[in-house]
Amino acid sequence: MATNFDVKHVKIRALHDWVIVSDMDFGDITTAAGLIIRSDNGKTHGIKPRWGKVYCIGPEQKDVKVGDWILIEHGRWTRAMHINDGESEKKIHRVDANCIIGVSDSPPSVEDWYVADSM
């Protein structure tokens, strides 16, 4: 059973070389052509890397920066924690920094999400 933690009005600070991400997508995807790709999270064929936006990093992290989009090996993230950082509600995860596959300065397009999904 998944557990979500709700934290209100708090600033999160990462430790060591940790990477905290937001905006990970586990839902359905609609391509520019209008094709709907159903979520397969939790299913055997749903084992694939995921994109996430770097929310904060620890002081020892040198490979990524806040705002980067990173591609993470499947399952190398914690369960979600729901926070309200005073700006908005967010769902964040800590990811294994050694399992970051790639980094992008800009958000991946829906097609990029799909390419990652088919890896």
HUNOR-V209535 format. One record per backbone hydrogen bond with DSSP energy under -0.5 kcal/mol. NH is the residue of the N-H (numbers start at 1). CO is the residue of the C=O. E is the energy in kcal/mol with one decimal. If there is no record, write none. Layout:
BEGIN
NH,CO,E
NH,CO,E
END
This chain:
BEGIN
5,80,-0.7
7,5,-0.6
7,82,-2.6
10,84,-1.5
12,10,-0.6
18,15,-2.6
19,95,-0.8
20,56,-2.8
21,93,-3.0
22,53,-2.8
25,51,-0.6
26,24,-0.6
29,37,-2.5
31,29,-0.5
31,35,-2.5
34,31,-1.9
37,29,-3.7
37,35,-0.6
38,36,-0.7
43,40,-2.0
46,43,-1.8
47,44,-1.3
48,46,-1.2
49,116,-0.5
50,72,-1.9
52,70,-1.9
53,22,-2.9
54,68,-3.2
55,20,-3.1
56,20,-1.6
58,18,-2.3
60,16,-2.7
61,16,-0.6
61,58,-1.6
67,54,-2.2
68,65,-2.2
69,104,-3.2
70,52,-3.0
71,102,-2.3
72,50,-3.0
72,70,-0.5
73,99,-2.5
76,73,-1.7
78,94,-1.9
81,92,-2.1
82,5,-2.9
83,81,-0.5
83,90,-2.9
84,7,-1.2
85,88,-1.5
90,83,-3.0
92,81,-2.8
92,90,-0.5
93,21,-2.1
95,19,-2.6
96,76,-2.4
97,95,-0.7
99,96,-2.3
100,97,-1.0
101,71,-3.4
101,99,-0.6
102,71,-1.1
104,69,-2.9
113,109,-2.2
114,110,-2.1
115,111,-2.6
116,112,-2.5
117,113,-1.9
118,114,-1.4
118,115,-0.5
119,116,-1.1
END
